[in-house]
């Protein structure tokens, strides 16, 4: 353990190599053009790992509620998984973008993916609050907060009631929809950047993520109030935008022939884990929301995508993990709706947190599967049916698994 802090320097070293340009390019195709693979199933498998990290963090909080005050590495694993979702979304949407796609067609596909599950789980929460007679769901301000959650704008309001309204985990959808709204414009901007501009853009995006905690401490939250820090650094969509843009920029870099570091998935994953473990002890809390892990996470996303681009063997591309990755959005939205009420009910009957998790977790997975096969997949097919045929695209020479749905 004496040598463990050295591992925390790995993200800095990788960032230096990235900005210095000492990298390795993707293999060109025969006609000199570069393929834009639509299928990145290994990233779909990685999505399941990210959703599993969020579930793990919530399970640990149920087992040991004291972690909510100490904020140990178990909690930051879940927070880093959210950052991974944002980076991966920008990366995959950029790599899979259709050359002749329109903003309206893109927004329709995103709505088909996001809205059915979100609306249904929101309705479940509202029905539960109504049955319980909860004042938070029936008062005027409570309904305003819940409606803002339904329309995915609640995290723009610095209020406990607003950010926790509706399905508690759906706060990330406010950031997602903000990113999707901007994506057509951001994509046009990113595609016009030169190779040097892309590298500069990566540096600026990383610098912004690291600058937000300083801005928060000096300007937004000089009094050191926890909730205001949490809202500004973790939930406010505009402060999470650089992570999404960083994913877009690195995807564009890999498509443009700039040499990127050849980092394996396992070393990249170990870099993320070591960063969380070490920096959660030595860094101020404000840097753990996103800054500490942003570089190792983007390295992990790119390394995982390279498994598909280069046609290499990938455990993440196996059919079971791809299927679970496709199901991960439903799992993310449902797990706390199942586990939370069971925790409240069973703790009053003398159950321990560990026992509750053992019983509730399989039920949460079953509910996730039912939501995926019964709502998400059929609605996505129906809503996305009316769209222009996709232009033919180049694909890696090695066969890939089914196309993963994106968040």
C-alpha positions as YAML, in Angstrom:
chain: A
units: angstrom
residues:
- id: 1
  name: UNK
  ca: [0.00, 0.00, 0.00]
- id: 2
  name: UNK
  ca: [2.98, 2.31, 0.40]
- id: 3
  name: UNK
  ca: [3.37, 2.42, -3.36]
- id: 4
  name: UNK
  ca: [-0.35, 2.81, -4.12]
- id: 5
  name: UNK
  ca: [-0.30, 6.65, -4.42]
- id: 6
  name: UNK
  ca: [1.94, 6.31, -7.46]
- id: 7
  name: UNK
  ca: [-0.99, 4.75, -9.30]
- id: 8
  name: UNK
  ca: [-2.91, 8.00, -8.93]
- id: 9
  name: UNK
  ca: [-0.37, 9.63, -11.22]
- id: 10
  name: UNK
  ca: [-1.44, 7.35, -14.09]
- id: 11
  name: UNK
  ca: [-4.24, 9.67, -15.33]
- id: 12
  name: UNK
  ca: [-1.85, 12.65, -15.36]
- id: 13
  name: UNK
  ca: [0.75, 10.72, -17.33]
- id: 14
  name: UNK
  ca: [-1.83, 9.58, -19.84]
- id: 15
  name: UNK
  ca: [-3.13, 13.13, -20.26]
- id: 16
  name: UNK
  ca: [0.41, 14.32, -20.91]
- id: 17
  name: UNK
  ca: [0.93, 11.73, -23.63]
- id: 18
  name: UNK
  ca: [-2.44, 12.63, -25.14]
- id: 19
  name: UNK
  ca: [-1.65, 16.34, -25.36]
- id: 20
  name: UNK
  ca: [1.94, 15.75, -26.46]
- id: 21
  name: UNK
  ca: [0.79, 13.77, -29.47]
- id: 22
  name: UNK
  ca: [2.84, 10.62, -28.78]
- id: 23
  name: UNK
  ca: [0.05, 8.27, -29.74]
- id: 24
  name: UNK
  ca: [-0.96, 5.44, -32.02]
- id: 25
  name: UNK
  ca: [-3.42, 5.71, -34.89]
- id: 26
  name: UNK
  ca: [-6.26, 3.44, -35.85]
- id: 27
  name: UNK
  ca: [-5.53, 1.29, -38.89]
- id: 28
  name: UNK
  ca: [-6.62, 3.00, -42.14]
- id: 29
  name: UNK
  ca: [-8.89, 1.26, -44.62]
- id: 30
  name: UNK
  ca: [-7.88, 0.44, -48.17]
- id: 31
  name: UNK
  ca: [-9.48, 3.39, -49.94]
- id: 32
  name: UNK
  ca: [-7.91, 5.91, -47.61]
- id: 33
  name: UNK
  ca: [-11.16, 6.86, -45.90]
- id: 34
  name: UNK
  ca: [-11.89, 6.14, -42.30]
- id: 35
  name: UNK
  ca: [-14.79, 3.94, -41.22]
- id: 36
  name: UNK
  ca: [-17.41, 5.22, -38.82]
- id: 37
  name: UNK
  ca: [-18.55, 2.00, -37.14]
- id: 38
  name: UNK
  ca: [-22.11, 2.12, -35.95]
- id: 39
  name: UNK
  ca: [-21.62, -0.87, -33.71]
- id: 40
  name: UNK
  ca: [-19.59, -0.58, -30.55]
- id: 41
  name: UNK
  ca: [-20.97, -3.51, -28.54]
- id: 42
  name: UNK
  ca: [-18.07, -3.53, -26.08]
- id: 43
  name: UNK
  ca: [-19.19, -0.06, -24.94]
- id: 44
  name: UNK
  ca: [-22.69, -1.48, -24.53]
- id: 45
  name: UNK
  ca: [-21.21, -4.09, -22.20]
- id: 46
  name: UNK
  ca: [-19.32, -1.33, -20.39]
- id: 47
  name: UNK
  ca: [-22.64, 0.43, -19.85]
- id: 48
  name: UNK
  ca: [-23.78, -2.54, -17.80]
- id: 49
  name: UNK
  ca: [-20.63, -2.27, -15.68]
- id: 50
  name: UNK
  ca: [-21.34, 1.45, -15.16]
- id: 51
  name: UNK
  ca: [-24.97, 0.83, -14.19]
- id: 52
  name: UNK
  ca: [-23.78, -1.97, -11.91]
- id: 53
  name: UNK
  ca: [-21.43, 0.49, -10.20]
- id: 54
  name: UNK
  ca: [-24.36, 2.81, -9.45]
- id: 55
  name: UNK
  ca: [-26.38, -0.11, -8.07]
- id: 56
  name: UNK
  ca: [-23.37, -1.20, -6.01]
- id: 57
  name: UNK
  ca: [-23.02, 2.26, -4.47]
- id: 58
  name: UNK
  ca: [-26.70, 2.35, -3.53]
- id: 59
  name: UNK
  ca: [-26.51, -1.17, -2.09]
- id: 60
  name: UNK
  ca: [-23.54, -0.17, 0.07]
- id: 61
  name: UNK
  ca: [-25.48, 2.87, 1.32]
- id: 62
  name: UNK
  ca: [-28.37, 0.60, 2.30]
- id: 63
  name: UNK
  ca: [-26.02, -1.80, 4.07]
- id: 64
  name: UNK
  ca: [-24.08, 0.98, 5.81]
- id: 65
  name: UNK
  ca: [-26.00, 4.30, 5.89]
- id: 66
  name: UNK
  ca: [-22.98, 5.85, 7.67]
- id: 67
  name: UNK
  ca: [-21.28, 6.01, 4.25]
- id: 68
  name: UNK
  ca: [-23.57, 8.91, 3.33]
- id: 69
  name: UNK
  ca: [-21.62, 11.01, 5.84]
- id: 70
  name: UNK
  ca: [-18.12, 9.62, 5.40]
- id: 71
  name: UNK
  ca: [-18.28, 9.46, 1.56]
- id: 72
  name: UNK
  ca: [-15.87, 6.58, 1.21]
- id: 73
  name: UNK
  ca: [-14.65, 5.05, -2.09]
- id: 74
  name: UNK
  ca: [-17.83, 2.93, -2.26]
- id: 75
  name: UNK
  ca: [-19.89, 6.09, -2.78]
- id: 76
  name: UNK
  ca: [-17.50, 7.63, -5.31]
- id: 77
  name: UNK
  ca: [-17.65, 4.46, -7.42]
- id: 78
  name: UNK
  ca: [-21.27, 5.34, -8.16]
- id: 79
  name: UNK
  ca: [-20.47, 8.99, -8.79]
- id: 80
  name: UNK
  ca: [-17.68, 8.08, -11.20]
- id: 81
  name: UNK
  ca: [-20.05, 5.74, -13.04]
- id: 82
  name: UNK
  ca: [-22.32, 8.72, -13.74]
- id: 83
  name: UNK
  ca: [-19.34, 10.58, -15.21]
- id: 84
  name: UNK
  ca: [-18.57, 7.47, -17.28]
- id: 85
  name: UNK
  ca: [-22.12, 7.54, -18.68]
- id: 86
  name: UNK
  ca: [-21.74, 11.17, -19.75]
- id: 87
  name: UNK
  ca: [-18.34, 10.65, -21.41]
- id: 88
  name: UNK
  ca: [-19.45, 7.43, -23.09]
- id: 89
  name: UNK
  ca: [-22.61, 9.07, -24.41]
- id: 90
  name: UNK
  ca: [-20.63, 11.81, -26.16]
- id: 91
  name: UNK
  ca: [-18.14, 9.27, -27.54]
- id: 92
  name: UNK
  ca: [-20.69, 6.80, -28.90]
- id: 93
  name: UNK
  ca: [-23.06, 9.38, -30.34]
- id: 94
  name: UNK
  ca: [-20.16, 10.96, -32.24]
- id: 95
  name: UNK
  ca: [-18.77, 7.69, -33.56]
- id: 96
  name: UNK
  ca: [-22.20, 6.43, -34.61]
- id: 97
  name: UNK
  ca: [-23.47, 9.73, -36.09]
- id: 98
  name: UNK
  ca: [-25.03, 9.34, -39.52]
- id: 99
  name: UNK
  ca: [-23.49, 11.66, -42.13]
- id: 100
  name: UNK
  ca: [-26.84, 12.92, -43.45]
- id: 101
  name: UNK
  ca: [-28.69, 12.82, -40.14]
- id: 102
  name: UNK
  ca: [-31.00, 15.69, -39.21]
- id: 103
  name: UNK
  ca: [-31.46, 17.19, -35.78]
- id: 104
  name: UNK
  ca: [-35.12, 16.19, -35.76]
- id: 105
  name: UNK
  ca: [-34.35, 12.55, -36.58]
- id: 106
  name: UNK
  ca: [-31.66, 12.45, -33.89]
- id: 107
  name: UNK
  ca: [-33.96, 13.94, -31.26]
- id: 108
  name: UNK
  ca: [-36.74, 11.49, -32.19]
- id: 109
  name: UNK
  ca: [-34.42, 8.51, -31.67]
- id: 110
  name: UNK
  ca: [-33.23, 9.90, -28.32]
- id: 111
  name: UNK
  ca: [-36.82, 10.52, -27.22]
- id: 112
  name: UNK
  ca: [-37.76, 6.97, -28.23]
- id: 113
  name: UNK
  ca: [-34.97, 5.67, -26.02]
- id: 114
  name: UNK
  ca: [-35.39, 7.92, -22.98]
- id: 115
  name: UNK
  ca: [-39.04, 8.89, -22.58]
- id: 116
  name: UNK
  ca: [-41.08, 5.63, -22.26]
- id: 117
  name: UNK
  ca: [-39.14, 4.30, -19.26]
- id: 118
  name: UNK
  ca: [-38.87, 7.74, -17.69]
- id: 119
  name: UNK
  ca: [-42.59, 8.53, -17.97]
- id: 120
  name: UNK
  ca: [-43.64, 5.12, -16.65]
- id: 121
  name: UNK
  ca: [-41.33, 5.19, -13.63]
- id: 122
  name: UNK
  ca: [-42.39, 8.78, -12.89]
- id: 123
  name: UNK
  ca: [-46.03, 7.67, -12.91]
- id: 124
  name: UNK
  ca: [-45.19, 4.81, -10.54]
- id: 125
  name: UNK
  ca: [-43.61, 7.25, -8.10]
- id: 126
  name: UNK
  ca: [-46.60, 9.59, -8.31]
- id: 127
  name: UNK
  ca: [-49.03, 6.73, -7.73]
- id: 128
  name: UNK
  ca: [-47.04, 5.55, -4.71]
- id: 129
  name: UNK
  ca: [-46.97, 9.06, -3.22]
- id: 130
  name: UNK
  ca: [-50.70, 9.46, -3.80]
- id: 131
  name: UNK
  ca: [-51.46, 6.13, -2.12]
- id: 132
  name: UNK
  ca: [-49.24, 7.04, 0.82]
- id: 133
  name: UNK
  ca: [-50.83, 10.50, 1.09]
- id: 134
  name: UNK
  ca: [-47.40, 12.11, 1.09]
- id: 135
  name: UNK
  ca: [-47.56, 15.90, 1.40]
- id: 136
  name: UNK
  ca: [-44.51, 16.24, -0.85]
- id: 137
  name: UNK
  ca: [-46.51, 14.84, -3.71]
- id: 138
  name: UNK
  ca: [-49.78, 16.73, -3.16]
- id: 139
  name: UNK
  ca: [-48.72, 20.25, -2.17]
- id: 140
  name: UNK
  ca: [-48.39, 22.97, -4.79]
- id: 141
  name: UNK
  ca: [-44.62, 23.27, -4.53]
- id: 142
  name: UNK
  ca: [-44.29, 19.49, -4.41]
- id: 143
  name: UNK
  ca: [-46.25, 19.05, -7.62]
- id: 144
  name: UNK
  ca: [-44.20, 21.77, -9.31]
- id: 145
  name: UNK
  ca: [-41.02, 19.91, -8.37]
- id: 146
  name: UNK
  ca: [-42.39, 16.58, -9.63]
- id: 147
  name: UNK
  ca: [-43.57, 18.13, -12.89]
- id: 148
  name: UNK
  ca: [-40.13, 19.64, -13.39]
- id: 149
  name: UNK
  ca: [-38.74, 16.12, -12.96]
- id: 150
  name: UNK
  ca: [-41.19, 14.79, -15.56]
- id: 151
  name: UNK
  ca: [-39.98, 17.41, -18.05]
- id: 152
  name: UNK
  ca: [-36.34, 16.77, -17.03]
- id: 153
  name: UNK
  ca: [-35.49, 20.33, -15.93]
- id: 154
  name: UNK
  ca: [-35.52, 19.84, -12.15]
- id: 155
  name: UNK
  ca: [-31.74, 19.88, -11.62]
- id: 156
  name: UNK
  ca: [-31.52, 23.44, -12.93]
- id: 157
  name: UNK
  ca: [-33.13, 24.53, -9.62]
- id: 158
  name: UNK
  ca: [-30.87, 24.60, -6.51]
- id: 159
  name: UNK
  ca: [-33.45, 23.05, -4.21]
- id: 160
  name: UNK
  ca: [-33.54, 19.80, -2.25]
- id: 161
  name: UNK
  ca: [-37.16, 19.30, -3.21]
- id: 162
  name: UNK
  ca: [-36.55, 19.76, -6.93]
- id: 163
  name: UNK
  ca: [-33.40, 17.67, -7.40]
- id: 164
  name: UNK
  ca: [-34.94, 14.71, -5.53]
- id: 165
  name: UNK
  ca: [-38.38, 14.97, -7.17]
- id: 166
  name: UNK
  ca: [-39.92, 12.14, -9.14]
- id: 167
  name: UNK
  ca: [-37.75, 9.07, -9.54]
- id: 168
  name: UNK
  ca: [-34.65, 10.09, -7.53]
- id: 169
  name: UNK
  ca: [-32.12, 8.64, -9.99]
- id: 170
  name: UNK
  ca: [-33.74, 10.33, -12.99]
- id: 171
  name: UNK
  ca: [-31.86, 13.56, -12.25]
- id: 172
  name: UNK
  ca: [-29.23, 12.45, -14.77]
- id: 173
  name: UNK
  ca: [-31.84, 12.64, -17.53]
- id: 174
  name: UNK
  ca: [-31.94, 16.43, -17.15]
- id: 175
  name: UNK
  ca: [-28.26, 16.49, -18.09]
- id: 176
  name: UNK
  ca: [-28.75, 13.93, -20.85]
- id: 177
  name: UNK
  ca: [-31.55, 15.87, -22.50]
- id: 178
  name: UNK
  ca: [-29.50, 19.08, -22.29]
- id: 179
  name: UNK
  ca: [-26.63, 17.29, -24.04]
- id: 180
  name: UNK
  ca: [-28.92, 15.84, -26.70]
- id: 181
  name: UNK
  ca: [-30.48, 19.23, -27.35]
- id: 182
  name: UNK
  ca: [-27.03, 20.67, -28.03]
- id: 183
  name: UNK
  ca: [-25.56, 17.66, -29.82]
- id: 184
  name: UNK
  ca: [-26.39, 18.64, -33.44]
- id: 185
  name: UNK
  ca: [-24.66, 22.00, -32.94]
- id: 186
  name: UNK
  ca: [-21.76, 20.50, -30.99]
- id: 187
  name: UNK
  ca: [-21.27, 17.81, -33.60]
- id: 188
  name: UNK
  ca: [-21.03, 20.38, -36.39]
- id: 189
  name: UNK
  ca: [-18.48, 22.33, -34.35]
- id: 190
  name: UNK
  ca: [-16.38, 19.29, -33.46]
- id: 191
  name: UNK
  ca: [-16.30, 18.08, -37.07]
- id: 192
  name: UNK
  ca: [-14.90, 21.43, -38.23]
- id: 193
  name: UNK
  ca: [-11.99, 21.37, -35.79]
- id: 194
  name: UNK
  ca: [-8.49, 20.70, -37.09]
- id: 195
  name: UNK
  ca: [-6.33, 18.04, -35.50]
- id: 196
  name: UNK
  ca: [-4.64, 20.68, -33.37]
- id: 197
  name: UNK
  ca: [-8.03, 22.15, -32.50]
- id: 198
  name: UNK
  ca: [-9.23, 18.75, -31.30]
- id: 199
  name: UNK
  ca: [-6.21, 18.33, -29.03]
- id: 200
  name: UNK
  ca: [-6.65, 21.85, -27.68]
- id: 201
  name: UNK
  ca: [-10.34, 21.13, -27.14]
- id: 202
  name: UNK
  ca: [-9.48, 18.06, -25.06]
- id: 203
  name: UNK
  ca: [-7.16, 20.14, -22.89]
- id: 204
  name: UNK
  ca: [-9.80, 22.85, -22.44]
- id: 205
  name: UNK
  ca: [-12.52, 20.32, -21.56]
- id: 206
  name: UNK
  ca: [-10.32, 18.63, -18.94]
- id: 207
  name: UNK
  ca: [-9.27, 22.03, -17.56]
- id: 208
  name: UNK
  ca: [-12.91, 23.07, -17.23]
- id: 209
  name: UNK
  ca: [-13.80, 19.93, -15.28]
- id: 210
  name: UNK
  ca: [-10.92, 20.66, -12.90]
- id: 211
  name: UNK
  ca: [-11.82, 24.37, -12.72]
- id: 212
  name: UNK
  ca: [-15.43, 23.86, -11.60]
- id: 213
  name: UNK
  ca: [-14.49, 22.93, -7.98]
- id: 214
  name: UNK
  ca: [-12.41, 26.11, -7.72]
- id: 215
  name: UNK
  ca: [-15.26, 28.21, -9.13]
- id: 216
  name: UNK
  ca: [-17.63, 26.53, -6.71]
- id: 217
  name: UNK
  ca: [-15.48, 27.27, -3.67]
- id: 218
  name: UNK
  ca: [-14.66, 30.86, -4.60]
- id: 219
  name: UNK
  ca: [-17.89, 32.05, -6.24]
- id: 220
  name: UNK
  ca: [-20.86, 29.69, -5.93]
- id: 221
  name: UNK
  ca: [-20.37, 28.24, -2.47]
- id: 222
  name: UNK
  ca: [-17.90, 30.31, -0.43]
- id: 223
  name: UNK
  ca: [-19.71, 29.31, 2.75]
- id: 224
  name: UNK
  ca: [-18.95, 25.62, 2.24]
- id: 225
  name: UNK
  ca: [-22.58, 24.43, 2.26]
- id: 226
  name: UNK
  ca: [-22.69, 20.76, 1.23]
- id: 227
  name: UNK
  ca: [-25.91, 20.82, -0.78]
- id: 228
  name: UNK
  ca: [-24.93, 23.83, -2.86]
- id: 229
  name: UNK
  ca: [-21.59, 22.15, -3.69]
- id: 230
  name: UNK
  ca: [-23.35, 18.87, -4.49]
- id: 231
  name: UNK
  ca: [-25.88, 20.57, -6.74]
- id: 232
  name: UNK
  ca: [-23.38, 22.71, -8.64]
- id: 233
  name: UNK
  ca: [-20.65, 20.12, -9.17]
- id: 234
  name: UNK
  ca: [-22.71, 16.95, -9.51]
- id: 235
  name: UNK
  ca: [-26.23, 17.76, -10.72]
- id: 236
  name: UNK
  ca: [-26.19, 21.02, -12.68]
- id: 237
  name: UNK
  ca: [-26.24, 20.06, -16.39]
- id: 238
  name: UNK
  ca: [-23.99, 22.89, -17.56]
- id: 239
  name: UNK
  ca: [-21.16, 21.81, -15.26]
- id: 240
  name: UNK
  ca: [-21.39, 18.24, -16.60]
- id: 241
  name: UNK
  ca: [-21.34, 19.37, -20.25]
- id: 242
  name: UNK
  ca: [-17.49, 19.35, -20.56]
- id: 243
  name: UNK
  ca: [-17.49, 15.60, -19.84]
- id: 244
  name: UNK
  ca: [-19.94, 14.95, -22.69]
- id: 245
  name: UNK
  ca: [-17.96, 17.21, -25.04]
- id: 246
  name: UNK
  ca: [-14.72, 15.48, -23.99]
- id: 247
  name: UNK
  ca: [-16.19, 12.17, -25.12]
- id: 248
  name: UNK
  ca: [-17.13, 13.74, -28.45]
- id: 249
  name: UNK
  ca: [-13.65, 15.21, -28.96]
- id: 250
  name: UNK
  ca: [-11.81, 11.97, -28.21]
- id: 251
  name: UNK
  ca: [-14.14, 10.06, -30.53]
- id: 252
  name: UNK
  ca: [-13.42, 12.56, -33.29]
- id: 253
  name: UNK
  ca: [-9.68, 12.33, -32.61]
- id: 254
  name: UNK
  ca: [-9.75, 8.56, -32.97]
- id: 255
  name: UNK
  ca: [-11.68, 8.89, -36.25]
- id: 256
  name: UNK
  ca: [-9.34, 11.50, -37.72]
- id: 257
  name: UNK
  ca: [-6.17, 9.41, -37.63]
- id: 258
  name: UNK
  ca: [-4.42, 11.11, -34.72]
- id: 259
  name: UNK
  ca: [-2.36, 8.61, -32.79]
- id: 260
  name: UNK
  ca: [-3.93, 7.75, -29.47]
- id: 261
  name: UNK
  ca: [-2.27, 5.86, -26.61]
- id: 262
  name: UNK
  ca: [-2.47, 2.09, -26.84]
- id: 263
  name: UNK
  ca: [-3.83, 1.42, -23.37]
- id: 264
  name: UNK
  ca: [-5.50, -1.88, -22.61]
- id: 265
  name: UNK
  ca: [-8.93, -2.05, -21.02]
- id: 266
  name: UNK
  ca: [-7.63, -3.74, -17.88]
- id: 267
  name: UNK
  ca: [-4.89, -1.14, -17.17]
- id: 268
  name: UNK
  ca: [-7.40, 1.63, -17.91]
- id: 269
  name: UNK
  ca: [-9.92, 0.11, -15.49]
- id: 270
  name: UNK
  ca: [-7.25, -0.29, -12.83]
- id: 271
  name: UNK
  ca: [-6.33, 3.36, -13.36]
- id: 272
  name: UNK
  ca: [-9.93, 4.37, -12.64]
- id: 273
  name: UNK
  ca: [-10.15, 2.20, -9.53]
- id: 274
  name: UNK
  ca: [-6.81, 3.35, -8.13]
- id: 275
  name: UNK
  ca: [-7.75, 6.97, -8.75]
- id: 276
  name: UNK
  ca: [-10.98, 6.56, -6.79]
- id: 277
  name: UNK
  ca: [-9.32, 4.72, -3.90]
- id: 278
  name: UNK
  ca: [-6.33, 7.04, -3.56]
- id: 279
  name: UNK
  ca: [-7.84, 10.41, -4.39]
- id: 280
  name: UNK
  ca: [-10.90, 9.91, -2.19]
- id: 281
  name: UNK
  ca: [-8.40, 10.01, 0.69]
- id: 282
  name: UNK
  ca: [-6.07, 12.78, -0.45]
- id: 283
  name: UNK
  ca: [-8.12, 15.14, -2.63]
- id: 284
  name: UNK
  ca: [-10.75, 17.60, -1.38]
- id: 285
  name: UNK
  ca: [-14.28, 16.28, -1.74]
- id: 286
  name: UNK
  ca: [-15.20, 18.82, -4.42]
- id: 287
  name: UNK
  ca: [-12.71, 17.29, -6.88]
- id: 288
  name: UNK
  ca: [-14.17, 13.80, -6.50]
- id: 289
  name: UNK
  ca: [-17.49, 14.55, -8.20]
- id: 290
  name: UNK
  ca: [-15.86, 14.45, -11.64]
- id: 291
  name: UNK
  ca: [-12.41, 16.07, -11.85]
- id: 292
  name: UNK
  ca: [-10.33, 13.31, -10.26]
- id: 293
  name: UNK
  ca: [-11.55, 10.58, -12.61]
- id: 294
  name: UNK
  ca: [-12.28, 12.42, -15.86]
- id: 295
  name: UNK
  ca: [-9.02, 11.50, -17.63]
- id: 296
  name: UNK
  ca: [-8.87, 7.81, -16.62]
- id: 297
  name: UNK
  ca: [-12.54, 7.42, -17.53]
- id: 298
  name: UNK
  ca: [-12.12, 8.82, -21.05]
- id: 299
  name: UNK
  ca: [-9.08, 6.57, -21.50]
- id: 300
  name: UNK
  ca: [-11.22, 3.59, -20.43]
- id: 301
  name: UNK
  ca: [-13.97, 4.50, -22.90]
- id: 302
  name: UNK
  ca: [-11.54, 4.82, -25.80]
- id: 303
  name: UNK
  ca: [-9.67, 1.64, -24.90]
- id: 304
  name: UNK
  ca: [-12.94, -0.28, -24.78]
- id: 305
  name: UNK
  ca: [-14.09, 1.10, -28.15]
- id: 306
  name: UNK
  ca: [-10.78, 0.02, -29.70]
- id: 307
  name: UNK
  ca: [-11.65, -3.60, -29.00]
- id: 308
  name: UNK
  ca: [-14.42, -3.30, -31.59]
- id: 309
  name: UNK
  ca: [-12.65, -0.95, -34.00]
- id: 310
  name: UNK
  ca: [-9.66, -3.29, -34.22]
- id: 311
  name: UNK
  ca: [-11.72, -6.48, -34.08]
- id: 312
  name: UNK
  ca: [-10.05, -7.78, -30.95]
- id: 313
  name: UNK
  ca: [-11.41, -10.31, -28.48]
- id: 314
  name: UNK
  ca: [-13.66, -8.68, -25.91]
- id: 315
  name: UNK
  ca: [-15.46, -10.12, -22.91]
- id: 316
  name: UNK
  ca: [-17.65, -7.01, -22.92]
- id: 317
  name: UNK
  ca: [-18.85, -7.92, -26.43]
- id: 318
  name: UNK
  ca: [-20.24, -11.32, -25.43]
- id: 319
  name: UNK
  ca: [-24.02, -11.64, -26.00]
- id: 320
  name: UNK
  ca: [-24.96, -11.84, -22.28]
- id: 321
  name: UNK
  ca: [-23.09, -8.64, -21.41]
- id: 322
  name: UNK
  ca: [-24.37, -6.82, -24.51]
- id: 323
  name: UNK
  ca: [-27.92, -7.80, -23.55]
- id: 324
  name: UNK
  ca: [-27.39, -6.61, -19.98]
- id: 325
  name: UNK
  ca: [-25.88, -3.41, -21.36]
- id: 326
  name: UNK
  ca: [-28.98, -2.82, -23.43]
- id: 327
  name: UNK
  ca: [-31.03, -3.44, -20.28]
- id: 328
  name: UNK
  ca: [-28.88, -1.12, -18.14]
- id: 329
  name: UNK
  ca: [-31.04, 1.98, -18.64]
- id: 330
  name: UNK
  ca: [-34.08, 0.17, -17.27]
- id: 331
  name: UNK
  ca: [-31.95, -1.23, -14.44]
- id: 332
  name: UNK
  ca: [-30.70, 2.25, -13.59]
- id: 333
  name: UNK
  ca: [-34.22, 3.71, -13.40]
- id: 334
  name: UNK
  ca: [-35.87, 0.82, -11.54]
- id: 335
  name: UNK
  ca: [-33.43, -0.51, -8.97]
- id: 336
  name: UNK
  ca: [-33.95, 2.16, -6.31]
- id: 337
  name: UNK
  ca: [-37.74, 2.10, -6.76]
- id: 338
  name: UNK
  ca: [-37.67, -1.57, -5.76]
- id: 339
  name: UNK
  ca: [-34.92, -1.54, -3.15]
- id: 340
  name: UNK
  ca: [-35.90, 1.68, -1.37]
- id: 341
  name: UNK
  ca: [-39.45, 0.69, -0.32]
- id: 342
  name: UNK
  ca: [-38.27, -2.82, 0.60]
- id: 343
  name: UNK
  ca: [-35.58, -1.29, 2.80]
- id: 344
  name: UNK
  ca: [-38.12, 0.89, 4.63]
- id: 345
  name: UNK
  ca: [-40.54, -2.02, 5.04]
- id: 346
  name: UNK
  ca: [-38.08, -4.72, 6.11]
- id: 347
  name: UNK
  ca: [-35.91, -2.63, 8.47]
- id: 348
  name: UNK
  ca: [-39.03, -2.17, 10.60]
- id: 349
  name: UNK
  ca: [-39.20, -5.94, 10.85]
- id: 350
  name: UNK
  ca: [-35.67, -6.36, 12.09]
- id: 351
  name: UNK
  ca: [-33.89, -7.18, 8.82]
- id: 352
  name: UNK
  ca: [-30.32, -6.06, 8.36]
- id: 353
  name: UNK
  ca: [-29.29, -3.98, 5.35]
- id: 354
  name: UNK
  ca: [-27.28, -6.88, 3.94]
- id: 355
  name: UNK
  ca: [-30.26, -9.24, 4.14]
- id: 356
  name: UNK
  ca: [-32.50, -6.69, 2.46]
- id: 357
  name: UNK
  ca: [-30.04, -6.22, -0.41]
- id: 358
  name: UNK
  ca: [-29.80, -9.98, -0.95]
- id: 359
  name: UNK
  ca: [-33.58, -10.20, -1.32]
- id: 360
  name: UNK
  ca: [-34.24, -6.92, -3.12]
- id: 361
  name: UNK
  ca: [-31.50, -7.05, -5.74]
- id: 362
  name: UNK
  ca: [-32.89, -10.05, -7.70]
- id: 363
  name: UNK
  ca: [-36.35, -8.47, -7.64]
- id: 364
  name: UNK
  ca: [-34.88, -5.22, -8.96]
- id: 365
  name: UNK
  ca: [-33.21, -7.11, -11.81]
- id: 366
  name: UNK
  ca: [-36.50, -8.85, -12.63]
- id: 367
  name: UNK
  ca: [-38.35, -5.53, -12.68]
- id: 368
  name: UNK
  ca: [-35.62, -4.08, -14.91]
- id: 369
  name: UNK
  ca: [-35.97, -6.91, -17.39]
- id: 370
  name: UNK
  ca: [-39.76, -6.54, -17.48]
- id: 371
  name: UNK
  ca: [-39.44, -2.81, -18.13]
- id: 372
  name: UNK
  ca: [-36.91, -3.41, -20.88]
- id: 373
  name: UNK
  ca: [-38.79, -6.12, -22.78]
- id: 374
  name: UNK
  ca: [-42.27, -4.83, -22.06]
- id: 375
  name: UNK
  ca: [-41.87, -1.07, -22.49]
- id: 376
  name: UNK
  ca: [-38.48, 0.20, -23.62]
- id: 377
  name: UNK
  ca: [-37.74, -2.11, -26.54]
- id: 378
  name: UNK
  ca: [-41.22, -2.13, -28.16]
- id: 379
  name: UNK
  ca: [-41.68, 1.63, -27.71]
- id: 380
  name: UNK
  ca: [-38.25, 2.34, -29.15]
- id: 381
  name: UNK
  ca: [-38.97, 0.23, -32.21]
- id: 382
  name: UNK
  ca: [-42.35, 1.86, -32.77]
- id: 383
  name: UNK
  ca: [-41.33, 5.48, -32.22]
- id: 384
  name: UNK
  ca: [-38.11, 5.10, -34.20]
- id: 385
  name: UNK
  ca: [-39.80, 3.27, -37.08]
- id: 386
  name: UNK
  ca: [-40.45, 6.36, -39.21]
- id: 387
  name: UNK
  ca: [-36.98, 7.46, -40.16]
- id: 388
  name: UNK
  ca: [-34.91, 7.75, -43.27]
- id: 389
  name: UNK
  ca: [-32.80, 4.71, -44.18]
- id: 390
  name: UNK
  ca: [-29.30, 4.93, -42.80]
- id: 391
  name: UNK
  ca: [-26.44, 5.50, -45.19]
- id: 392
  name: UNK
  ca: [-24.14, 2.49, -45.63]
- id: 393
  name: UNK
  ca: [-21.24, 2.54, -43.24]
- id: 394
  name: UNK
  ca: [-17.95, 0.73, -42.96]
- id: 395
  name: UNK
  ca: [-17.67, -1.83, -40.22]
- id: 396
  name: UNK
  ca: [-14.70, -3.58, -38.64]
- id: 397
  name: UNK
  ca: [-13.60, -6.65, -40.54]
- id: 398
  name: UNK
  ca: [-14.17, -8.87, -37.53]
- id: 399
  name: UNK
  ca: [-17.81, -9.64, -36.77]
- id: 400
  name: UNK
  ca: [-19.32, -7.59, -33.96]
- id: 401
  name: UNK
  ca: [-22.28, -8.28, -31.74]
- id: 402
  name: UNK
  ca: [-25.67, -6.67, -31.94]
- id: 403
  name: UNK
  ca: [-25.82, -2.90, -31.95]
- id: 404
  name: UNK
  ca: [-26.06, -1.46, -28.46]
- id: 405
  name: UNK
  ca: [-28.67, 1.14, -27.73]
- id: 406
  name: UNK
  ca: [-27.23, 4.42, -26.52]
- id: 407
  name: UNK
  ca: [-27.95, 6.64, -23.62]
...
